Amino acid sequence: MGPEADAQGGGAAEAEAQALLARHARSPWYAQARPVFDAWTERLLAATRAAEMEQMMATILPFYLAEPDKPEVAARLAEMTRAMKADLAAGQAWEGGLYQSVDLRPLLGRITCPTLIVAGELDFICGPAQAKPIASEIPGSQLVMLPGCGHIPSIEAPEQYRHAVVEFLSH
């Protein structure tokens, strides 16, 4: 849900996001990443090359993980960063107002297929404050919250993520 919808609902997602971002304050990369994160929209809208967006993403990606400094997680994150390609036009459209104007929550109740929602308990973007309301609106959905995991479970908790998906698909 966007910032406006979150504010109308009491701001739980924003409060959760800020707390999860702050938990990284002592990490060696935080001082460089936080200003990029805080000025994300302005910087992205001013960018003229996809490489600028890619560099910005590489700088802030550690925020997306609960434990980005764990050696195995850091290695997977570095691999993802090397392979990452940005679509500057799409990023600018998203940050230029699309994100703030899209609210798909009214459509969730129309989903009739089996639905698995996987979220990390320490995901600052779509953690419990976002995932639980989504799951409650999709009839018969299954919510799996991965403990100690951030926004990218395939990097941070690949075995648990794989297990949740395989288990869901086997029923």
CNS distance restraints for C-alpha pairs under 8 A (distance, minus, plus):
assign (resid   1 and name CA) (resid   5 and name CA) 6.07 0.50 0.50
assign (resid   1 and name CA) (resid   6 and name CA) 6.35 0.50 0.50
assign (resid   1 and name CA) (resid 103 and name CA) 6.23 0.50 0.50
assign (resid   1 and name CA) (resid 104 and name CA) 7.78 0.50 0.50
assign (resid   1 and name CA) (resid 105 and name CA) 7.45 0.50 0.50
assign (resid   1 and name CA) (resid 130 and name CA) 6.99 0.50 0.50
assign (resid   2 and name CA) (resid   6 and name CA) 6.16 0.50 0.50
assign (resid   2 and name CA) (resid  99 and name CA) 6.65 0.50 0.50
assign (resid   2 and name CA) (resid 100 and name CA) 5.59 0.50 0.50
assign (resid   2 and name CA) (resid 101 and name CA) 7.64 0.50 0.50
assign (resid   2 and name CA) (resid 102 and name CA) 7.33 0.50 0.50
assign (resid   2 and name CA) (resid 103 and name CA) 6.97 0.50 0.50
assign (resid   3 and name CA) (resid   7 and name CA) 6.03 0.50 0.50
assign (resid   3 and name CA) (resid  14 and name CA) 7.44 0.50 0.50
assign (resid   3 and name CA) (resid 100 and name CA) 6.91 0.50 0.50
assign (resid   4 and name CA) (resid   8 and name CA) 6.31 0.50 0.50
assign (resid   4 and name CA) (resid 100 and name CA) 7.32 0.50 0.50
assign (resid   5 and name CA) (resid   9 and name CA) 6.31 0.50 0.50
assign (resid   5 and name CA) (resid 103 and name CA) 7.86 0.50 0.50
assign (resid   6 and name CA) (resid  10 and name CA) 6.37 0.50 0.50
assign (resid   6 and name CA) (resid  11 and name CA) 4.92 0.50 0.50
assign (resid   6 and name CA) (resid  12 and name CA) 6.86 0.50 0.50
assign (resid   6 and name CA) (resid  13 and name CA) 6.30 0.50 0.50
assign (resid   6 and name CA) (resid  14 and name CA) 7.14 0.50 0.50
assign (resid   7 and name CA) (resid  11 and name CA) 4.42 0.50 0.50
assign (resid   7 and name CA) (resid  12 and name CA) 7.93 0.50 0.50
assign (resid  11 and name CA) (resid  15 and name CA) 6.23 0.50 0.50
assign (resid  12 and name CA) (resid  16 and name CA) 6.04 0.50 0.50
assign (resid  12 and name CA) (resid 129 and name CA) 6.07 0.50 0.50
assign (resid  13 and name CA) (resid  17 and name CA) 6.03 0.50 0.50
assign (resid  13 and name CA) (resid 125 and name CA) 7.98 0.50 0.50
assign (resid  13 and name CA) (resid 126 and name CA) 7.99 0.50 0.50
assign (resid  13 and name CA) (resid 127 and name CA) 7.81 0.50 0.50
assign (resid  13 and name CA) (resid 129 and name CA) 5.01 0.50 0.50
assign (resid  13 and name CA) (resid 130 and name CA) 6.19 0.50 0.50
assign (resid  14 and name CA) (resid  18 and name CA) 6.16 0.50 0.50
assign (resid  15 and name CA) (resid  19 and name CA) 6.25 0.50 0.50
assign (resid  16 and name CA) (resid  20 and name CA) 6.18 0.50 0.50
assign (resid  16 and name CA) (resid 124 and name CA) 6.61 0.50 0.50
assign (resid  16 and name CA) (resid 127 and name CA) 7.82 0.50 0.50
assign (resid  16 and name CA) (resid 129 and name CA) 7.05 0.50 0.50
assign (resid  17 and name CA) (resid  21 and name CA) 6.13 0.50 0.50
assign (resid  17 and name CA) (resid 123 and name CA) 7.71 0.50 0.50
assign (resid  17 and name CA) (resid 124 and name CA) 4.25 0.50 0.50
assign (resid  17 and name CA) (resid 125 and name CA) 6.35 0.50 0.50
assign (resid  18 and name CA) (resid  22 and name CA) 6.10 0.50 0.50
assign (resid  18 and name CA) (resid 124 and name CA) 7.44 0.50 0.50
assign (resid  19 and name CA) (resid  23 and name CA) 6.38 0.50 0.50
assign (resid  20 and name CA) (resid  24 and name CA) 7.48 0.50 0.50
assign (resid  20 and name CA) (resid 122 and name CA) 6.53 0.50 0.50
assign (resid  20 and name CA) (resid 123 and name CA) 7.34 0.50 0.50
assign (resid  20 and name CA) (resid 124 and name CA) 5.52 0.50 0.50
assign (resid  21 and name CA) (resid  25 and name CA) 7.52 0.50 0.50
assign (resid  21 and name CA) (resid  63 and name CA) 6.40 0.50 0.50
assign (resid  21 and name CA) (resid 124 and name CA) 6.71 0.50 0.50
assign (resid  24 and name CA) (resid  30 and name CA) 6.55 0.50 0.50
assign (resid  24 and name CA) (resid  63 and name CA) 7.41 0.50 0.50
assign (resid  25 and name CA) (resid  30 and name CA) 5.78 0.50 0.50
assign (resid  25 and name CA) (resid  31 and name CA) 7.75 0.50 0.50
assign (resid  26 and name CA) (resid  30 and name CA) 6.96 0.50 0.50
assign (resid  29 and name CA) (resid  33 and name CA) 6.12 0.50 0.50
assign (resid  30 and name CA) (resid  34 and name CA) 5.68 0.50 0.50
assign (resid  31 and name CA) (resid  35 and name CA) 7.30 0.50 0.50
assign (resid  32 and name CA) (resid  36 and name CA) 7.15 0.50 0.50
assign (resid  32 and name CA) (resid  59 and name CA) 7.39 0.50 0.50
assign (resid  33 and name CA) (resid  37 and name CA) 6.14 0.50 0.50
assign (resid  33 and name CA) (resid  59 and name CA) 5.40 0.50 0.50
assign (resid  33 and name CA) (resid  60 and name CA) 5.09 0.50 0.50
assign (resid  34 and name CA) (resid  38 and name CA) 6.00 0.50 0.50
assign (resid  34 and name CA) (resid  60 and name CA) 7.36 0.50 0.50
assign (resid  35 and name CA) (resid  39 and name CA) 6.09 0.50 0.50
assign (resid  36 and name CA) (resid  40 and name CA) 5.66 0.50 0.50
assign (resid  36 and name CA) (resid  43 and name CA) 7.84 0.50 0.50
assign (resid  36 and name CA) (resid  56 and name CA) 6.71 0.50 0.50
assign (resid  36 and name CA) (resid  59 and name CA) 7.42 0.50 0.50
assign (resid  36 and name CA) (resid  60 and name CA) 6.99 0.50 0.50
assign (resid  37 and name CA) (resid  60 and name CA) 6.24 0.50 0.50
assign (resid  39 and name CA) (resid  43 and name CA) 5.98 0.50 0.50
assign (resid  40 and name CA) (resid  44 and name CA) 5.89 0.50 0.50
assign (resid  41 and name CA) (resid  45 and name CA) 6.03 0.50 0.50
assign (resid  41 and name CA) (resid  95 and name CA) 5.71 0.50 0.50
assign (resid  41 and name CA) (resid  96 and name CA) 7.69 0.50 0.50
assign (resid  42 and name CA) (resid  46 and name CA) 6.24 0.50 0.50
assign (resid  43 and name CA) (resid  47 and name CA) 6.18 0.50 0.50
assign (resid  44 and name CA) (resid  52 and name CA) 7.97 0.50 0.50
assign (resid  44 and name CA) (resid  53 and name CA) 6.45 0.50 0.50
assign (resid  44 and name CA) (resid  91 and name CA) 7.36 0.50 0.50
assign (resid  44 and name CA) (resid  92 and name CA) 6.37 0.50 0.50
assign (resid  44 and name CA) (resid  95 and name CA) 7.60 0.50 0.50
assign (resid  45 and name CA) (resid  92 and name CA) 5.47 0.50 0.50
assign (resid  45 and name CA) (resid  95 and name CA) 7.20 0.50 0.50
assign (resid  45 and name CA) (resid  96 and name CA) 7.05 0.50 0.50
assign (resid  47 and name CA) (resid  52 and name CA) 6.22 0.50 0.50
assign (resid  47 and name CA) (resid  53 and name CA) 7.07 0.50 0.50
assign (resid  47 and name CA) (resid  88 and name CA) 7.93 0.50 0.50
assign (resid  48 and name CA) (resid  52 and name CA) 7.41 0.50 0.50
assign (resid  48 and name CA) (resid  88 and name CA) 7.97 0.50 0.50
assign (resid  49 and name CA) (resid  53 and name CA) 7.21 0.50 0.50
assign (resid  49 and name CA) (resid  88 and name CA) 6.91 0.50 0.50
assign (resid  50 and name CA) (resid  54 and name CA) 6.25 0.50 0.50
assign (resid  50 and name CA) (resid  85 and name CA) 7.79 0.50 0.50
assign (resid  50 and name CA) (resid  86 and name CA) 5.64 0.50 0.50
assign (resid  50 and name CA) (resid  87 and name CA) 6.27 0.50 0.50
assign (resid  50 and name CA) (resid  88 and name CA) 4.99 0.50 0.50
assign (resid  51 and name CA) (resid  55 and name CA) 6.12 0.50 0.50
assign (resid  51 and name CA) (resid  86 and name CA) 7.37 0.50 0.50
assign (resid  52 and name CA) (resid  56 and name CA) 6.21 0.50 0.50
assign (resid  53 and name CA) (resid  57 and name CA) 6.10 0.50 0.50
assign (resid  53 and name CA) (resid  86 and name CA) 6.39 0.50 0.50
assign (resid  53 and name CA) (resid  88 and name CA) 6.65 0.50 0.50
assign (resid  54 and name CA) (resid  58 and name CA) 6.13 0.50 0.50
assign (resid  54 and name CA) (resid  84 and name CA) 7.11 0.50 0.50
assign (resid  54 and name CA) (resid  85 and name CA) 6.52 0.50 0.50
assign (resid  54 and name CA) (resid  86 and name CA) 5.69 0.50 0.50
assign (resid  55 and name CA) (resid  59 and name CA) 6.24 0.50 0.50
assign (resid  56 and name CA) (resid  60 and name CA) 6.45 0.50 0.50
assign (resid  57 and name CA) (resid  61 and name CA) 5.71 0.50 0.50
assign (resid  58 and name CA) (resid  81 and name CA) 5.93 0.50 0.50
assign (resid  60 and name CA) (resid  64 and name CA) 7.66 0.50 0.50
assign (resid  61 and name CA) (resid  65 and name CA) 7.47 0.50 0.50
assign (resid  61 and name CA) (resid  77 and name CA) 7.90 0.50 0.50
assign (resid  62 and name CA) (resid  68 and name CA) 5.33 0.50 0.50
assign (resid  62 and name CA) (resid  77 and name CA) 7.94 0.50 0.50
assign (resid  63 and name CA) (resid  68 and name CA) 7.68 0.50 0.50
assign (resid  63 and name CA) (resid 124 and name CA) 7.85 0.50 0.50
assign (resid  64 and name CA) (resid 123 and name CA) 6.70 0.50 0.50
assign (resid  64 and name CA) (resid 124 and name CA) 6.94 0.50 0.50
assign (resid  64 and name CA) (resid 125 and name CA) 7.82 0.50 0.50
assign (resid  64 and name CA) (resid 150 and name CA) 5.76 0.50 0.50
assign (resid  64 and name CA) (resid 151 and name CA) 5.11 0.50 0.50
assign (resid  64 and name CA) (resid 152 and name CA) 6.70 0.50 0.50
assign (resid  65 and name CA) (resid 122 and name CA) 7.71 0.50 0.50
assign (resid  65 and name CA) (resid 123 and name CA) 7.07 0.50 0.50
assign (resid  65 and name CA) (resid 149 and name CA) 6.64 0.50 0.50
assign (resid  65 and name CA) (resid 150 and name CA) 4.25 0.50 0.50
assign (resid  65 and name CA) (resid 151 and name CA) 5.87 0.50 0.50
assign (resid  65 and name CA) (resid 152 and name CA) 6.50 0.50 0.50
assign (resid  65 and name CA) (resid 156 and name CA) 6.89 0.50 0.50
assign (resid  66 and name CA) (resid 122 and name CA) 5.78 0.50 0.50
assign (resid  66 and name CA) (resid 123 and name CA) 7.13 0.50 0.50
assign (resid  66 and name CA) (resid 148 and name CA) 6.29 0.50 0.50
assign (resid  66 and name CA) (resid 149 and name CA) 5.30 0.50 0.50
assign (resid  66 and name CA) (resid 150 and name CA) 4.58 0.50 0.50
assign (resid  66 and name CA) (resid 151 and name CA) 7.95 0.50 0.50
assign (resid  66 and name CA) (resid 156 and name CA) 7.82 0.50 0.50
assign (resid  67 and name CA) (resid  73 and name CA) 7.25 0.50 0.50
assign (resid  67 and name CA) (resid 148 and name CA) 7.89 0.50 0.50
assign (resid  67 and name CA) (resid 149 and name CA) 7.63 0.50 0.50
assign (resid  67 and name CA) (resid 150 and name CA) 7.83 0.50 0.50
assign (resid  67 and name CA) (resid 156 and name CA) 7.65 0.50 0.50
assign (resid  68 and name CA) (resid  73 and name CA) 5.77 0.50 0.50
assign (resid  68 and name CA) (resid  74 and name CA) 5.54 0.50 0.50
assign (resid  68 and name CA) (resid  77 and name CA) 7.66 0.50 0.50
assign (resid  69 and name CA) (resid  73 and name CA) 6.79 0.50 0.50
assign (resid  69 and name CA) (resid  74 and name CA) 5.56 0.50 0.50
assign (resid  70 and name CA) (resid  74 and name CA) 5.85 0.50 0.50
assign (resid  71 and name CA) (resid  75 and name CA) 6.11 0.50 0.50
assign (resid  72 and name CA) (resid  76 and name CA) 6.42 0.50 0.50
assign (resid  73 and name CA) (resid  77 and name CA) 6.05 0.50 0.50
assign (resid  73 and name CA) (resid 155 and name CA) 6.31 0.50 0.50
assign (resid  73 and name CA) (resid 156 and name CA) 5.68 0.50 0.50
assign (resid  74 and name CA) (resid  78 and name CA) 6.06 0.50 0.50
assign (resid  75 and name CA) (resid  79 and name CA) 6.30 0.50 0.50
assign (resid  76 and name CA) (resid  80 and name CA) 6.20 0.50 0.50
assign (resid  76 and name CA) (resid 155 and name CA) 5.94 0.50 0.50
assign (resid  77 and name CA) (resid  81 and name CA) 6.09 0.50 0.50
assign (resid  77 and name CA) (resid 155 and name CA) 6.89 0.50 0.50
assign (resid  78 and name CA) (resid  82 and name CA) 6.23 0.50 0.50
assign (resid  79 and name CA) (resid  83 and name CA) 6.42 0.50 0.50
assign (resid  80 and name CA) (resid  84 and name CA) 5.93 0.50 0.50
assign (resid  86 and name CA) (resid  91 and name CA) 7.85 0.50 0.50
assign (resid  87 and name CA) (resid  91 and name CA) 6.21 0.50 0.50
assign (resid  88 and name CA) (resid  92 and name CA) 6.02 0.50 0.50
assign (resid  89 and name CA) (resid  93 and name CA) 6.14 0.50 0.50
assign (resid  90 and name CA) (resid  94 and name CA) 6.13 0.50 0.50
assign (resid  91 and name CA) (resid  95 and name CA) 6.14 0.50 0.50
assign (resid  92 and name CA) (resid  96 and name CA) 5.54 0.50 0.50
assign (resid  93 and name CA) (resid  97 and name CA) 6.74 0.50 0.50
assign (resid  93 and name CA) (resid  98 and name CA) 6.13 0.50 0.50
assign (resid  94 and name CA) (resid  98 and name CA) 4.69 0.50 0.50
assign (resid  94 and name CA) (resid  99 and name CA) 5.24 0.50 0.50
assign (resid  95 and name CA) (resid  99 and name CA) 6.24 0.50 0.50
assign (resid  97 and name CA) (resid 101 and name CA) 6.26 0.50 0.50
assign (resid  98 and name CA) (resid 102 and name CA) 6.18 0.50 0.50
assign (resid 104 and name CA) (resid 108 and name CA) 6.84 0.50 0.50
assign (resid 105 and name CA) (resid 134 and name CA) 7.25 0.50 0.50
assign (resid 105 and name CA) (resid 137 and name CA) 7.80 0.50 0.50
assign (resid 107 and name CA) (resid 111 and name CA) 7.36 0.50 0.50
assign (resid 108 and name CA) (resid 134 and name CA) 7.23 0.50 0.50
assign (resid 108 and name CA) (resid 137 and name CA) 5.70 0.50 0.50
assign (resid 108 and name CA) (resid 138 and name CA) 5.33 0.50 0.50
assign (resid 109 and name CA) (resid 137 and name CA) 5.39 0.50 0.50
assign (resid 109 and name CA) (resid 138 and name CA) 5.04 0.50 0.50
assign (resid 109 and name CA) (resid 139 and name CA) 6.41 0.50 0.50
assign (resid 110 and name CA) (resid 138 and name CA) 7.47 0.50 0.50
assign (resid 111 and name CA) (resid 138 and name CA) 6.15 0.50 0.50
assign (resid 111 and name CA) (resid 139 and name CA) 7.23 0.50 0.50
assign (resid 112 and name CA) (resid 138 and name CA) 7.79 0.50 0.50
assign (resid 112 and name CA) (resid 139 and name CA) 6.97 0.50 0.50
assign (resid 114 and name CA) (resid 140 and name CA) 6.92 0.50 0.50
assign (resid 114 and name CA) (resid 141 and name CA) 6.23 0.50 0.50
assign (resid 115 and name CA) (resid 138 and name CA) 7.65 0.50 0.50
assign (resid 115 and name CA) (resid 140 and name CA) 7.43 0.50 0.50
assign (resid 115 and name CA) (resid 141 and name CA) 4.79 0.50 0.50
assign (resid 115 and name CA) (resid 142 and name CA) 6.28 0.50 0.50
assign (resid 116 and name CA) (resid 141 and name CA) 5.94 0.50 0.50
assign (resid 116 and name CA) (resid 142 and name CA) 4.97 0.50 0.50
assign (resid 116 and name CA) (resid 143 and name CA) 6.09 0.50 0.50
assign (resid 116 and name CA) (resid 144 and name CA) 7.53 0.50 0.50
assign (resid 116 and name CA) (resid 165 and name CA) 7.68 0.50 0.50
assign (resid 116 and name CA) (resid 168 and name CA) 6.98 0.50 0.50
assign (resid 117 and name CA) (resid 131 and name CA) 7.31 0.50 0.50
assign (resid 117 and name CA) (resid 135 and name CA) 6.86 0.50 0.50
assign (resid 117 and name CA) (resid 141 and name CA) 7.28 0.50 0.50
assign (resid 117 and name CA) (resid 142 and name CA) 6.09 0.50 0.50
assign (resid 117 and name CA) (resid 143 and name CA) 4.76 0.50 0.50
assign (resid 117 and name CA) (resid 144 and name CA) 6.17 0.50 0.50
assign (resid 118 and name CA) (resid 143 and name CA) 6.01 0.50 0.50
assign (resid 118 and name CA) (resid 144 and name CA) 4.87 0.50 0.50
assign (resid 118 and name CA) (resid 145 and name CA) 6.02 0.50 0.50
assign (resid 118 and name CA) (resid 146 and name CA) 7.32 0.50 0.50
assign (resid 118 and name CA) (resid 161 and name CA) 7.67 0.50 0.50
assign (resid 118 and name CA) (resid 164 and name CA) 7.85 0.50 0.50
assign (resid 119 and name CA) (resid 123 and name CA) 7.04 0.50 0.50
assign (resid 119 and name CA) (resid 126 and name CA) 6.78 0.50 0.50
assign (resid 119 and name CA) (resid 127 and name CA) 5.99 0.50 0.50
assign (resid 119 and name CA) (resid 128 and name CA) 7.37 0.50 0.50
assign (resid 119 and name CA) (resid 131 and name CA) 6.61 0.50 0.50
assign (resid 119 and name CA) (resid 143 and name CA) 7.74 0.50 0.50
assign (resid 119 and name CA) (resid 144 and name CA) 6.40 0.50 0.50
assign (resid 119 and name CA) (resid 145 and name CA) 5.03 0.50 0.50
assign (resid 119 and name CA) (resid 146 and name CA) 6.13 0.50 0.50
assign (resid 119 and name CA) (resid 149 and name CA) 7.96 0.50 0.50
assign (resid 119 and name CA) (resid 150 and name CA) 7.69 0.50 0.50
assign (resid 119 and name CA) (resid 151 and name CA) 6.96 0.50 0.50
assign (resid 119 and name CA) (resid 153 and name CA) 7.65 0.50 0.50
assign (resid 120 and name CA) (resid 126 and name CA) 7.81 0.50 0.50
assign (resid 120 and name CA) (resid 127 and name CA) 5.88 0.50 0.50
assign (resid 120 and name CA) (resid 128 and name CA) 7.73 0.50 0.50
assign (resid 120 and name CA) (resid 145 and name CA) 5.45 0.50 0.50
assign (resid 120 and name CA) (resid 146 and name CA) 4.65 0.50 0.50
assign (resid 120 and name CA) (resid 147 and name CA) 6.29 0.50 0.50
assign (resid 120 and name CA) (resid 148 and name CA) 6.94 0.50 0.50
assign (resid 120 and name CA) (resid 149 and name CA) 4.45 0.50 0.50
assign (resid 120 and name CA) (resid 150 and name CA) 4.73 0.50 0.50
assign (resid 120 and name CA) (resid 151 and name CA) 5.91 0.50 0.50
assign (resid 120 and name CA) (resid 152 and name CA) 7.78 0.50 0.50
assign (resid 120 and name CA) (resid 153 and name CA) 6.81 0.50 0.50
assign (resid 121 and name CA) (resid 127 and name CA) 5.54 0.50 0.50
assign (resid 121 and name CA) (resid 128 and name CA) 6.08 0.50 0.50
assign (resid 121 and name CA) (resid 145 and name CA) 5.74 0.50 0.50
assign (resid 121 and name CA) (resid 146 and name CA) 5.74 0.50 0.50
assign (resid 121 and name CA) (resid 147 and name CA) 5.30 0.50 0.50
assign (resid 121 and name CA) (resid 148 and name CA) 6.20 0.50 0.50
assign (resid 121 and name CA) (resid 149 and name CA) 5.83 0.50 0.50
assign (resid 121 and name CA) (resid 150 and name CA) 6.58 0.50 0.50
assign (resid 122 and name CA) (resid 127 and name CA) 6.16 0.50 0.50
assign (resid 122 and name CA) (resid 147 and name CA) 7.42 0.50 0.50
assign (resid 122 and name CA) (resid 148 and name CA) 6.10 0.50 0.50
assign (resid 122 and name CA) (resid 149 and name CA) 5.41 0.50 0.50
assign (resid 122 and name CA) (resid 150 and name CA) 4.65 0.50 0.50
assign (resid 122 and name CA) (resid 151 and name CA) 7.50 0.50 0.50
assign (resid 123 and name CA) (resid 127 and name CA) 4.43 0.50 0.50
assign (resid 123 and name CA) (resid 128 and name CA) 7.86 0.50 0.50
assign (resid 123 and name CA) (resid 149 and name CA) 6.70 0.50 0.50
assign (resid 123 and name CA) (resid 150 and name CA) 3.91 0.50 0.50
assign (resid 123 and name CA) (resid 151 and name CA) 4.60 0.50 0.50
assign (resid 124 and name CA) (resid 150 and name CA) 7.04 0.50 0.50
assign (resid 124 and name CA) (resid 151 and name CA) 7.04 0.50 0.50
assign (resid 125 and name CA) (resid 130 and name CA) 7.83 0.50 0.50
assign (resid 125 and name CA) (resid 151 and name CA) 6.82 0.50 0.50
assign (resid 126 and name CA) (resid 130 and name CA) 5.04 0.50 0.50
assign (resid 126 and name CA) (resid 131 and name CA) 5.97 0.50 0.50
assign (resid 126 and name CA) (resid 151 and name CA) 7.00 0.50 0.50
assign (resid 127 and name CA) (resid 131 and name CA) 5.80 0.50 0.50
assign (resid 127 and name CA) (resid 150 and name CA) 7.82 0.50 0.50
assign (resid 127 and name CA) (resid 151 and name CA) 7.69 0.50 0.50
assign (resid 128 and name CA) (resid 132 and name CA) 5.52 0.50 0.50
assign (resid 128 and name CA) (resid 145 and name CA) 7.63 0.50 0.50
assign (resid 129 and name CA) (resid 133 and name CA) 7.10 0.50 0.50
assign (resid 130 and name CA) (resid 134 and name CA) 6.55 0.50 0.50
assign (resid 131 and name CA) (resid 135 and name CA) 6.12 0.50 0.50
assign (resid 131 and name CA) (resid 143 and name CA) 7.69 0.50 0.50
assign (resid 132 and name CA) (resid 136 and name CA) 6.11 0.50 0.50
assign (resid 132 and name CA) (resid 143 and name CA) 7.48 0.50 0.50
assign (resid 133 and name CA) (resid 137 and name CA) 6.39 0.50 0.50
assign (resid 134 and name CA) (resid 138 and name CA) 6.63 0.50 0.50
assign (resid 135 and name CA) (resid 139 and name CA) 7.90 0.50 0.50
assign (resid 135 and name CA) (resid 141 and name CA) 5.91 0.50 0.50
assign (resid 135 and name CA) (resid 142 and name CA) 6.92 0.50 0.50
assign (resid 135 and name CA) (resid 143 and name CA) 6.15 0.50 0.50
assign (resid 136 and name CA) (resid 141 and name CA) 7.69 0.50 0.50
assign (resid 144 and name CA) (resid 164 and name CA) 7.20 0.50 0.50
assign (resid 146 and name CA) (resid 153 and name CA) 7.85 0.50 0.50
assign (resid 146 and name CA) (resid 157 and name CA) 7.85 0.50 0.50
assign (resid 146 and name CA) (resid 160 and name CA) 7.37 0.50 0.50
assign (resid 146 and name CA) (resid 161 and name CA) 7.77 0.50 0.50
assign (resid 149 and name CA) (resid 153 and name CA) 6.34 0.50 0.50
assign (resid 149 and name CA) (resid 156 and name CA) 6.24 0.50 0.50
assign (resid 149 and name CA) (resid 157 and name CA) 6.58 0.50 0.50
assign (resid 150 and name CA) (resid 156 and name CA) 7.24 0.50 0.50
assign (resid 152 and name CA) (resid 156 and name CA) 6.30 0.50 0.50
assign (resid 153 and name CA) (resid 157 and name CA) 4.88 0.50 0.50
assign (resid 153 and name CA) (resid 158 and name CA) 5.96 0.50 0.50
assign (resid 153 and name CA) (resid 161 and name CA) 6.00 0.50 0.50
assign (resid 154 and name CA) (resid 158 and name CA) 4.40 0.50 0.50
assign (resid 154 and name CA) (resid 161 and name CA) 6.25 0.50 0.50
assign (resid 154 and name CA) (resid 162 and name CA) 7.79 0.50 0.50
assign (resid 157 and name CA) (resid 161 and name CA) 6.00 0.50 0.50
assign (resid 158 and name CA) (resid 162 and name CA) 5.92 0.50 0.50
assign (resid 159 and name CA) (resid 163 and name CA) 6.05 0.50 0.50
assign (resid 160 and name CA) (resid 164 and name CA) 6.17 0.50 0.50
assign (resid 161 and name CA) (resid 165 and name CA) 6.33 0.50 0.50
assign (resid 162 and name CA) (resid 166 and name CA) 6.02 0.50 0.50
assign (resid 163 and name CA) (resid 167 and name CA) 5.85 0.50 0.50
assign (resid 164 and name CA) (resid 168 and name CA) 6.11 0.50 0.50
assign (resid 165 and name CA) (resid 169 and name CA) 6.11 0.50 0.50
assign (resid 166 and name CA) (resid 170 and name CA) 6.03 0.50 0.50
assign (resid 167 and name CA) (resid 171 and name CA) 6.95 0.50 0.50
